Amino acid sequence: MRGPERRKVRVGLVISDKMDKTVVVSVQRQYQHPVYQRVVRQTKKYKVHDDENRCRVGDKVRIVETRPLSKEKRWRVTKVLERATVLAPVQGKVKAAGEETP
C-alpha cells in the first residue's frame, strides 16, 4: 500500500523562517516515563519545505513526511492551522523608566 495515507503527520510551531523556502518547526510530544511515572515533554526540531514562503515565526502548522528534499529536509508544510498574532508598533515617543512627563 503506497500513498499519502502511510505518511507521518505532525503539528508544531514555526520557530525560524530565515531560510528561503525552508522553515524550522518545533514539535512537542508528551509521554509518561516508564519507571518514574512522570509526564515528560520532548521537543524535536524539523527542517520543513515551505515552497511559497507563507509561514512566519509563531504560526501553528501541519507538516507531512515526504521524500528527501535536501540533506536535512524530509518534511513539507501542508497547512497553516493558525497564524501568529502580530503586534503593531507603538506610535510616539517612548520614555525611559524614571523619566518625568512635562
N, C-alpha and C positions, 0 to 999 in steps of 0.2 A: 504494500500500500504506500503510495507516494503522494505528495501534495502538501498543501498548507495545513491540513488537519493534524499532521505529525510534528509541526514546528513548535518550539518553545515560545511562550509569550510571557513577558514581564511588564510591570508597571513601575515607573520610577520618576525621579525629579531630575531635570536638566541642571547640572552644576557648572557647565562650561560650554560656551558657544563660540570660542575664539578661532577655531579652525574653519576652513572653507568646506562646506558640505559634510561636516562631522560635528557631533555634539558628544559630550560626556554625560552619561546618565547614571545616577546613583540609585541602586535598587536595594531596599532594606527588607530582610525577612526575619521572622521571629520563630524560635522553636524552644522546646523545653529541654534543658540539659538532662542527659540520661542518668547521671549519678546524683547531681545536686538538686534536681527538680526545680531549678530556677529558669525563668524566661530569659533567653539570650537573644540579643539583637545582633544581626550580622549584616554588614553593608558591603556591597560589591559595586565597583565602577565598570561600566561598559562603554567602549567607544562605538558610537552608533552613526550610521549613514543617514544624513538628512539632505536629500537631493535638492530641495527647494529653499534651504536655509530659512525655514519658517519657525524653528524652535528658538526660544530665548531662555535665559537663565531664570529658573523658578517655575517653568512650565511642567505640568504633570503629563507624561506621555506614555503611550503603549508601544512597546518595541517587540519585534519578532525576529527569531533566528533566521539567518539566510546563509548563502554560500560565502566563502571568504572573499571580502572585497579589498582587503589590504592585509598588512602584517598583523594588525590587531583588531580590525573591524570585521565582525561576523554577525552584526545585528543591524536592523534598519527601523526607522520610525514608521509606524502605520497610522497613528492618530494622535493628535494633541487633545488630551482629555480636558485639561483645564489650563487657562492662560494665567501667567503670573500677574499680580496686581502691580501696576506701575504708579509710583508716587510722583506727583507733579512737583517741580522745583519751587522753592519758596521765593516769592517776589519781595523785593525791598531789601533794606539793609539789615544784616544780621548783627546783633550786638553780642559782645563777649560777656562772659559771666562777671558780675560785679560792676558792669558799666551802667552809669546813671542815664536816665532819659531826660532830655531838656524840656 
